[in-house]
Amino acid sequence: MSEDLTAVARFLYEAGTLKQTKRSGWWMAGVKDPESVADHSWRTALIATIIAKLEAADPARAAFLAVWHDSQETRTGDVNHLGKKYSAGEADPRAITADQVAGMPELLADTVRDLVAEYEAKDSPEAICARDADKLECMIQGIEYRDQGYTNTQRWIDNSRGRIVTKSGQALADAVLETGSLDWLRAALGEN
C-alpha cells in the first residue's frame, strides 16, 4: 500500500473517534448521555443542504463543508464555550486540519484544507449556510433534550436561535420552534 493511502487510512480511523466523542456543553445542562460529534455533524450536513437550497446556494457544497466542520475535534475533543474561555489559546482548526491531512495525496489534502479554511472564513454563501446549519442543529437538539426533561437546555435553544443569520435559516428555526419534536411521528401515523 502506498504511504499516502496509509495516511488516509489512519485518518479514517481517527474520524471514527467522533462517534464516541460527546458534545460536552450538554453536560452543563444536565444531559447524562449527550449526542456525539458525529451525530451532530450528520444532521448539520442534512440541514446545510436545506438552508443552502432555500438560499440559492450550492447544497452539496454546504453539506460538504458541514461534514468537515468539527473534524478537528478528533484532536481537541469537543471544547464548549466556557472551556474555550480558559484555553491557553484556542487551537486553529486550519492548523489541526493541516496536521490531520499531512501525508495524504496532495489533491485530497488540499481539498480538505480548503474546505476547513472556507468554513472558518465565513465568506462564501455555502459556509454561511453550513454555519447556520450548525446553530440550527444545536437548537433542534436542545429542544429534543428539553422535551426529554432537560429544562436547562433552553439557554442553548435561545443562544443558537440568536446566532442564525440567513433569512431561510431564521424562518426554518421559527418553524422548528412552532413544531413539536414528535409531530413528525404523529403525522406519519395519521394522528394529526
ABEGO torsion letter per residue (X at the ends): XBAAAAAAAAAAAAAAAAAABBBAAAAAAGBABBBBAAAAAAAAAAAAAAAAAAAGBBAAAAAAAAAAAAAAAAAAEBBBAAAAAABABBBBAAAAAAAAABGBBAAAAAAAAAAAAAAAAGABAAAAAAAAAAAAAAAAAAAAAAAAGBAAAAAAAAAAAAABABAAAAAAAAAAAABBAAAAAAAAAGAX
